[in-house]
């Protein structure tokens, strides 16, 4: 499972190296040793336009440089190895880095009332 990603679009070189080059190297090794390969991608491979949820076979139109690099990573996986799975996720959170959950917890410590956007809709499913 390849779940590394780099989201800082301002650092294009590292974004490309992690999301495209790193993915190519790992997929090539998986092919060489004959194992299945799972690539964690993003919903940023889509532009967010439209009213219906994106489906597995919808044509990607990446949003921003990060989305472009993740889509290039997807293409590398598809080109290099047949035994692969691509999972597109969104709104990730974890211990490291900034994310919505950590921001809300931090703000809740210092405020009695939080104002949060209500016009964003997350995916109903992932690949």
Buried (B, 14 or more C-beta within 10 A) or exposed (E): EBEEBBBEEEEBEEBBBBBBBBBBEBBBEBBEEEEEBBBBBBBBBBEEEEEEEBEEEEEBBBBEBBBBBBBBBBBBBEEBBEEBEBEBBEEBEEEEEEEEEBEEEEEEEEEEEEEEEEEEEEBEEBB
